[in-house]
Amino acid sequence: MGIFQSIKMALRSIKSNKLRSVLTMLGIIIGVSSVIVLVSMAQGSTTNVTNQINQLGTNLLTVNTFGTDLALTEDKIAKLSKLNGVKAVSPVVSGRVSVKRDRTSAQVSLAATNADYSTVRNASVSQGRFLTDLDSEYRQKIAVLGATTAQTFFGTDNPVGQYIQVNGTSFKVVGVLASKGSSLGSSGDDVVIVPLSTGERLVKNININQVYLQGKSQDQLDFVMAEVEAQMASMFPNKTDSYTVMNQKDLMDTMSSVTNTMTMMLGGIAGISLLVGGIGIMNIMLVSVSERTKEIGIRKAIGAKRRDVLLQFLIEAAVLSSMGGIIGILVGLGLGKVLSSALSMTVTNSTSVIVMSFLFSVVVGVVFGVFPANKASKLNPIQALRYE
């Protein structure tokens, strides 16, 4: 008997027992849809984390020092900027300031920095302009507002050209940053950016304890980090515990490792339901063999070989698991879209995950169908014909 004839017989058997077939496929449907939904959610989480880290800046190194005796002076920052592989350097003096306009006042994060900050931190302006080197050189009292800060003090009005009070000093707004949202739990939109020289006087702090460095390429980032660490060690001998050099790539690798582990765990948990579905298929196939014992005896009596009977029941198990896998894929994709819209979650569907979950469902069906098929193929035709 040909394989197509076996498939037809399998479909006819499934059709004749609709409810039982649906219940048999239910385990596979739940398993496949669970794998797709959970893994897609985990991959969406990975994408979110990667985007948030990239929002902090590309090819980014962050140097932090602790204490006034380890402040990074202009000469030391200049040495860091001349290292091979360093594209741009942006020193930052930060603090909290009181911002006021008319009757609105609030505490806002302040970042006093230079013109390269926009490049290093991947910050673009939606209105007006960013800081320039001349602004810092001439100690200009100008400010670039984060999107949230601009919304708080100006609403729908255009802030560019207007004035705000920062710690009681009048500052002219020259630009508004494009919204970046939250990155790793902190908002990049609730900020006021001023020239470095102006900000140092504003917060009464001339000690620079944080510098951002941008590498020329991601491939050279480890090399640049080694250079920066060597330079810091020469500038601050025997004080390695008093400063840190953080590599954005290492952070991304760490987060990727965590999310990949989470993805594997979720996929494994969902895969257990596929195995349960396979046990359901084996159970139903054993019942089917008992019910069709006489049919098997007739087929063997008229010349069917053991291989033919074995193939028939294996194909029936494969058809059941395949249909369950296809329905599971559709249910999983549908649930993913519902969760994405209802819970505002990022769900990333992967073709490889969909294909692997389907193939795994088919393999599960075939593997758990081997025992019942083998039992059916070994039936003695005379005993089978006499079976009641």
KOLMAR-485091 format. One line per 3 residues: number of its first residue (from 1); their letters; for each residue x, y, z of C-alpha. Coordinates in steps of 0.2 Angstrom, whole numbers, plus 2048, in hexadecimal, padded with zeros to 3 digits. Example, Ala and Ser with C-alpha at 12.3 -4.5 7.8 and 13.67 -1.06 7.14 Angstrom:
REM KOLMAR-485091
1) as) 83E,7EA,827  844,7FB,824
This chain:
REM KOLMAR-485091
1) mgi) 800,800,800  807,811,7FB  80A,81F,807
4) fqs) 7FD,82A,800  7F0,81C,803  7F6,81B,815
7) ikm) 7F4,82D,817  7E2,82C,810  7DE,81E,81C
10) alr) 7E6,828,82B  7DB,837,827  7CC,82C,825
13) sik) 7CF,824,836  7D2,836,83E  7C1,83C,836
16) snk) 7B7,82D,83C  7BD,831,84E  7BC,844,84E
19) lrs) 7BB,848,861  7C8,83B,865  7D4,842,858
22) vlt) 7D2,854,85E  7D5,84F,870  7E4,845,86A
25) mlg) 7EB,854,861  7E7,860,86F  7F8,85C,878
28) iii) 802,85F,868  7F8,86F,865  7FB,876,876
31) gvs) 80D,871,876  811,879,865  808,889,869
34) svi) 810,88A,87A  821,888,872  81E,896,865
37) vlv) 816,8A2,871  822,8A0,880  832,8A0,875
40) sma) 82B,8AF,86A  828,8B9,87B  83A,8B5,881
43) qgs) 841,8BA,870  837,8CA,870  83E,8CD,882
46) ttn) 84F,8CB,87B  84C,8D7,86D  845,8E4,879
49) vtn) 855,8E2,884  860,8E4,875  857,8F3,86F
52) qin) 858,8FB,880  86A,8F8,881  86D,8FF,870
55) qlg) 863,90F,875  871,912,882  87D,914,873
58) tnl) 886,909,866  898,902,869  897,90A,87A
61) ltv) 8A4,90A,888  8A0,912,899  8AE,917,8A5
64) ntf) 8A9,91B,8B7  8B4,921,8C5  8B0,923,8D7
67) gtd) 8B6,931,8E2  8BD,942,8DF  8CF,93C,8DF
70) lal) 8CB,932,8D0  8C2,940,8C6  8C5,93F,8B3
73) ted) 8CE,94F,8AE  8CE,957,89C  8E0,950,89A
76) kia) 8DB,93E,89F  8CB,93F,894  8D6,945,885
79) kls) 8E1,936,888  8D2,92A,887  8CC,933,877
82) kln) 8DD,930,86E  8DC,91D,871  8DB,912,861
85) gvk) 8CA,90D,85D  8C1,91B,866  8B6,925,85B
88) avs) 8AE,931,868  8AF,936,87A  8A2,93E,885
91) pvv) 8A5,943,897  896,945,8A2  892,94E,8B2
94) sgr) 881,949,8B9  875,94E,8C7  864,953,8CB
97) vsv) 85E,964,8C8  84E,96E,8CB  846,974,8BB
100) krd) 838,981,8BB  82E,98A,8AE  81F,995,8B3
103) rts) 816,98B,8C0  81D,97A,8BB  82C,973,8C4
106) aqv) 834,962,8C6  844,959,8CB  84D,953,8BB
109) sla) 85D,94A,8B7  86B,955,8B0  878,950,8A4
112) atn) 886,95C,8A1  890,956,892  898,95B,881
115) ady) 892,95A,86F  898,948,86C  88A,942,879
118) stv) 87D,941,86B  889,935,861  88F,92A,86F
121) rna) 87E,928,877  874,927,867  86A,936,86C
124) svs) 861,940,85E  857,950,85E  845,951,858
127) qgr) 845,964,85A  852,971,859  865,96C,85B
130) flt) 871,963,867  87F,96B,870  88F,971,867
133) dld) 8A1,972,86D  89F,985,86D  891,984,879
136) sey) 89C,97C,886  8AB,987,882  8A1,997,884
139) rqk) 897,990,893  886,993,88B  877,992,895
142) iav) 86D,987,889  864,976,88C  85E,967,882
145) lga) 84F,95F,889  84A,94D,88A  839,949,882
148) tta) 831,946,893  838,956,89A  832,960,88B
151) qtf) 821,959,88D  820,95D,89F  825,96F,89E
154) fgt) 81F,974,88C  811,968,888  80D,969,876
157) dnp) 816,979,873  827,97A,86B  834,97C,878
160) vgq) 842,982,86D  847,994,870  83D,995,880
163) yiq) 845,996,892  845,98B,8A2  84C,98E,8B3
166) vng) 859,981,8B8  85E,982,8CB  858,994,8C9
169) tsf) 862,998,8BA  85A,99C,8A9  85E,991,89B
172) kvv) 859,992,889  852,982,881  85B,97E,870
175) gvl) 855,96D,86D  84A,95E,872  850,94C,871
178) ask) 846,93F,868  83E,933,874  848,923,878
181) gss) 83C,91C,886  843,912,894  853,909,893
184) lgs) 857,8FB,8A0  84B,903,8AD  850,915,8AB
187) sgd) 848,923,8A0  853,92C,893  846,939,890
190) dvv) 845,941,8A1  855,94B,8A0  85C,95C,89D
193) ivp) 86D,95D,893  878,96C,895  88A,970,890
196) lst) 897,968,89B  89F,979,8A1  88E,980,8A5
199) ger) 888,970,8AE  897,96F,8B9  894,980,8C0
202) lvk) 881,97D,8C1  883,96D,8CC  893,974,8D4
205) nin) 89D,965,8CF  8AC,965,8C4  8B1,953,8C7
208) inq) 8AD,948,8B8  8AB,936,8BD  8A2,92F,8AE
211) vyl) 8A8,92F,89C  8A0,926,88D  8AB,920,87F
214) qgk) 8A5,91A,86E  8AF,90D,864  8B1,90E,852
217) sqd) 8AA,8FD,84F  8A2,8EF,85A  8B0,8E3,854
220) qld) 8BD,8EE,85C  8B4,8F1,86C  8BD,8E4,877
223) fvm) 8CE,8EB,870  8C8,8FC,875  8C3,8F7,886
226) aev) 8D4,8EF,889  8DC,8FF,884  8D1,90A,88F
229) eaq) 8D4,8FE,89E  8E7,8FF,89B  8E6,912,89A
232) mas) 8DB,914,8AA  8E8,908,8B3  8F6,914,8AE
235) mfp) 8EC,924,8B3  8E6,91C,8C3  8F3,90F,8C9
238) nkt) 8EE,903,8D6  8DC,909,8D7  8D4,8FD,8CB
241) dsy) 8C6,8FB,8D8  8C2,90D,8D7  8BC,90E,8C5
244) tvm) 8B3,903,8B9  8B3,901,8A6  8A3,8F9,89F
247) nqk) 8A1,8F2,88E  890,8F3,886  894,8E3,87C
250) dlm) 897,8DA,88C  886,8E0,893  87D,8DA,883
253) dtm) 886,8C9,884  881,8C7,896  86F,8CC,892
256) ssv) 86E,8C1,883  875,8B2,88D  867,8B5,89A
259) tnt) 859,8B7,88D  85F,8A7,883  85F,89D,893
262) mtm) 84D,8A3,897  848,89F,885  84F,88D,887
265) mlg) 846,88B,897  836,891,891  838,886,881
268) gia) 83C,877,88C  82D,87A,897  822,87B,888
271) gis) 82A,86C,880  824,861,88E  812,864,889
274) llv) 817,85D,878  81E,84D,880  80D,84C,889
277) ggi) 804,84E,879  80F,840,872  80A,835,880
280) gim) 7F8,839,87C  7FB,834,86A  802,823,870
283) nim) 7F3,820,87B  7E6,823,86E  7F0,819,861
286) lvs) 7F0,80A,86D  7DD,80C,86F  7DC,80D,85C
289) vse) 7E6,7FD,85A  7DB,7F4,866  7CB,7FA,85C
292) rtk) 7D2,7F5,84B  7D9,7E4,84F  7CD,7DB,844
295) eig) 7D1,7E8,836  7E3,7E4,838  7E0,7D2,837
298) irk) 7D6,7D3,827  7E4,7DE,81F  7F1,7D1,824
301) aig) 7E6,7C3,81E  7E5,7CA,80D  7F8,7CD,80B
304) akr) 7FC,7DD,815  80E,7DC,81C  814,7E1,82D
307) rdv) 81C,7F0,825  80C,7F6,81D  803,7F5,82E
310) llq) 811,7FE,837  812,80B,82A  7FF,80E,82B
313) fli) 7FF,811,83E  80F,81C,83D  807,827,830
316) eaa) 7F7,829,83A  802,82E,849  80C,83A,83E
319) vls) 7FC,842,836  7F4,845,847  804,84D,84D
322) smg) 806,857,83D  7F4,85E,83E  7F7,862,850
325) gii) 807,86B,84C  7FF,875,83E  7F0,87A,849
328) gil) 7FD,87E,858  807,88A,84C  7F7,893,848
331) vgl) 7F1,894,85A  803,89A,860  804,8A7,853
334) glg) 7F3,8AD,857  7F6,8AE,86A  806,8B7,866
337) kvl) 7FD,8C5,85D  7F0,8C6,86B  7FD,8C7,879
340) ssa) 807,8D4,86F  7F8,8DF,86D  7EF,8DC,87E
343) lsm) 7FF,8DD,889  80A,8E9,87E  817,8DB,87D
346) tvt) 824,8D9,870  821,8C8,868  82E,8C2,85C
349) nst) 829,8B3,851  838,8A9,84B  835,89E,83B
352) svi) 843,892,842  839,88F,852  829,88C,849
355) vms) 831,880,83D  83A,877,84C  82A,876,856
358) flf) 820,86E,848  82E,862,844  830,85D,856
361) svv) 81D,85A,857  81E,84F,848  82D,845,850
364) vgv) 823,844,860  814,83C,857  81F,830,84D
367) vfg) 829,82B,85C  81A,828,868  811,81F,859
370) vfp) 81F,812,857  819,807,865  807,806,860
373) ank) 80B,804,84E  818,7F6,852  80B,7EE,85D
376) ask) 7FE,7EE,84F  80B,7E7,842  80F,7D8,84E
379) lnp) 7FD,7D2,84F  7FA,7C1,84A  7ED,7C1,83C
382) iqa) 7E3,7B2,842  7E2,7B8,854  7DD,7CA,84D
385) lry) 7CF,7C3,843  7C8,7BA,852  7CA,7C9,85D
388) e) 7B9,7D0,863
